[in-house]
Amino acid sequence: MEQASLKLLLLNPNTTRSLTERMAETAGAVLPAGVVLDTATAPRGFPYISNRSEALVAGAVTLEMLAARPCTPSAAIVAAFGDPGIRAARDLFPFPVIGVAEAAMHSAAMLGDRFAIVAFTQRMRGWYQDCVEEVGLERRFAGFRAPAQSDERLGTVQTDLRDALLECIEACHIHDGADVVITAGAPLAGFADIARGATKPILIDPVVAAVHQAVAIAALRKPYANGLGAWHDPKTSEGLDPALADQFAGKGSDRVADPPTLLRPGGRSGP
C-alpha cells in the first residue's frame, strides 16, 4: 500500500453504519491522491441525531471514539451536522478536529453573501439554528427549510423526498435571499452533487466541505501547531471509558494498528 502524506478520520457519531458508508463514498469522490481516509461509527447512541439532547449524548460518544482511535490522524472529521463535541475535542486532542457543519458554513460564507440550510426533517430546526449562532454567522444566515412532511427512512430519504428537497432549495433562493444552500444531515450526503444543475443557488455538501478543509488545516498544522498540544488540565475520573479516562489524565498516546482503508480519488478503495 502506498504511503499517504495525510491520514483523515471520518467519525460518524450516529450508530447507523450505512450512513458512515454513504459519507465515506461522498468523501472518497473528492479525496486528494495519497490521502488516507479511515472511518468509525458510534458504538452506542442514536441511529440519527436530530435534537439538542441527542447531540449532547453524541458529543460524549465522540470524545470516547477519538480517545479510542487506533492511531493519531492528521485531522479528524466529526461527520454529523451540528458538530457534537468538536469544541471539547479541540481542547482534548493534539490534532485538528473539523465539524461538517462549521466547515459547510464557513465555505458558504466564502462563496456567497447569504446562506441557508436545507434538511430532510423539521426536527433539526432549533439545533441547526443554534449551530449557526455558535459559529457566529447569524448575520449571513438566510434561514432553515425542510419538507413539511418528512419520511425519515434514512436509506431512501434522497429519493423519497427529492422533489420536496428541490422545492425547499429553490424557496431558500427565491423567498429567503440565499445564494448558497447547505444540504444538511448525513442522509443527504451526496445529494448536493445530484441536485446541482436542477436549482439556481450554489449547493454545498458538508462532507465535501469538511474533507477539503481537513486537508488544508492538516497541511497548516506543522507551521501553526502552537495551539495543538497535550491536554493541559490532567485529572483523574470515575466510571469513564478507559481510553477517554487516560486522555483526561494526560496519558493519551499514539496507538498503532493495521493501516486504515485507502480511498483514492473517485471513491475507489484499495492499494
N, C-alpha and C positions, 0 to 999 in steps of 0.2 A: 504494500500500500504506500502511495506517495506521501511524503512529508507535507504537512499543512503548516502554513505560517500562522494561521489563526484557528482557534477552536471555539465555536459558539455552542452554548447550551440553550436549547429552546425548552422551557419549562411550562407545562400546562397545569395550572392549579385546579382545573376541573378533573373529575375522575373518568371522563369518557375518552377512552383510548382512540376511538375513531376520529375525534376532534384533533387530537395530537397528530395523527397521521395526515389529516387534511391540512393542518397548518404547516407541517413539515414539507408536504408537497408544494405548498404555496411558497415557502421559504426557499426550497431547493431550486425553484424556477428562476430565482434571481441571485442565487449564491455565487459569489465570485470563484473563479478557478482556484483550487488549492485550499479553500476554507472548509474545515470540517464542521458538520452540524450534528450534534448529539441531541437526543430528546429525552424527556422524563414526563410521566403522567402522575398526577396526585394519587397516592395510595389510599387516601381517605378524604372525605368531604362531600362534595355535591357533584352530580352529573354535569350541572351547568350553573355557574354563579350568576345570580340575577338581582341581588339587592345588597344593601349595606351590611346586614347581619351576616349573610353568607360570605361576603368579601372579607369581613373581619376574621372569620374562621380560616378562610383560604389564605390570608396573609400569614398566619402562624404556620400553616402547612407549607407555604412557600419557603419560609425560613428553614424548616426541617429538611425540605428537599435540597436546598442549596447547601446545607451543612453536610448532608449525606452524599454529596456528589462524589463520584469515584476519583476524579482528578480536577484540578483547577482550570476553568475555562479562560479564554481570553476575554470573554464577556458572556453574560447570561441574559436571556430574554424571558421576561415574565409574560407569557402568552395568554392573558385574559384581559379583555378591555376593562379598564378600571384599575389595572395595575396593583392588585392586592399585595401589600408587603414590600413594595420596592424601596420606599424611603428607609424603612428599618433595615432592609437588606444592604443598602448602601452604607449604612453605619457599621454593619457587622462583618462584611466580607471584603477581602482585598482585591476585588476585580469589579469592573463596571457592570451595573445591573440596569438593563433597559426595559422600560414598560411599553407595551404596544400602544396603549392609549396616549401616553405622553409623546412617543415618537410620532404618532399619526398627527397629533395636534400641532406639534412644532413644525412638521413638514407642511401641514395645511397652511400655517401662518406664513410660511416662506413662499407658497405658491399662489396665494390669493389674498384678498382683503378680508373676507369673512368666510367662515366655515360652518358647516352643520354636521350633525351626526344622525345617521340612519341606522336603526337596529331592527331586529325582526319581531320584537315584542315591546309593548308599552311598559312592562315591568321594570325595565332598566332606566327609565327616565330620570328619577331622582338621583340614583347613584352616578349615572353618567354626567349629569349636570354638576354634581359635586366634584367630579374629576376635572372638569373644565376650570372650576374655581381653584382647585389645588394647583393646577399648572399655571394659573394666573392669566388666562386668556379670555376672560369673560367678555371683554370689550370687542373681541374678534369673533365671538360665538353668535351664530345666527339662529340656533335652536336645535331641538331634537324632534325627530319624527320616526314613527313606526306604524306598520299596518294596524288598523283599528281592531281587526280580528286576527289574532296570531295563531298559527299552527306550530306548536312547539315540538314537533317531531324533528329532533336535531339533525338527523341524517338527510332529510328531504326538504329542509327549510328553503333552500335556494330555488328549488324547482316549484315547490308548493306556493311560495309567496313571490315568485319572480315579478309578476305584473304589479302587485301591490308595492313591492320594494322600489320598482322603477318609478311608479307614481309618486312615492314619497321623495325620491331623489329630485324629480322634476319640481315638486312643490317647494322643496327647500330652495331651489334656484329661483323659481318664478315668484313665490309669495314671501319668502324669508330673506331673499337677497344674498344667498350663499353662492359664491363662485367655486367653492371647493366643498365636497361632501365626503365624509369618512363613513365607510361601511363597517359598522362596529359589531363585534361579537365573534367568537370562534366559529360558530356555524356558518358565518358569512365569509370565511377565509376563501379567497379566490374569486368572490363574486364581483369585485370591482373590475377585474380583468374581463369577466363575461359581459358586464353591463357597459363597459367603455365603448363609446360609439353609439349607444342607444339613448344616451342622455347628454345634456349640454354641459353641466358642471364638470370640473376636474374631479376624478374619483381617487381616493386613497385607500389602499388596503393596509390596515395596521401592521400585519405581519411583515409585509414587504417593507414598509417604512422602518420597522424595528430592525430588520436584517441590515438594511443599508446604514442605519445609524450605529448599530452594534459594531459593524466592521470599521466604520470611521472612528468611533470612540476607542475601540480596542487598539487601532493604529496610533492614536494620540496618547495612549496610556503611558508609554515609556517617557516621553518628554514632559508629561504633565501629571506624574504619578504621586505628587506630594500628598494629595488628599486621599489616596488609596493605600491603606496600610493595615497593620494589625489592629485588632479590637482594643480600644484604649480604656475600657472600663471593666476589666475581668472580675467576675464574681461567681460564686457557687450558686446552684439552683437545686430545686427538688422536683422530681417527677417529670422532667423534660425528656424528650427523645435524647438518647446518649450523645449522638453526634452534635445536636444543637446545644446540649449542655456543655460539651467540650468547647464549642465555638464561643459561648458566653464566658467560659472560664479562661479563655485565651489560649486554649490548647488545640484549636483547629489547625490542621496541617494539610498540605497537599497529599492527595492519595493517587496512586497509580493503579490503573485497571486495564482491561483489554481496550484496544483503540476503539473509539466510537465510530459509528457508521459515517462513511464519507458520502455526502451528496454532491454530485457535480452540478454545474450549471444546467438548467433544464429539468432538474429533479431526478436525474438518473443516479442510482446508487451503485457502489462497487469500487474496486481498486482502480 
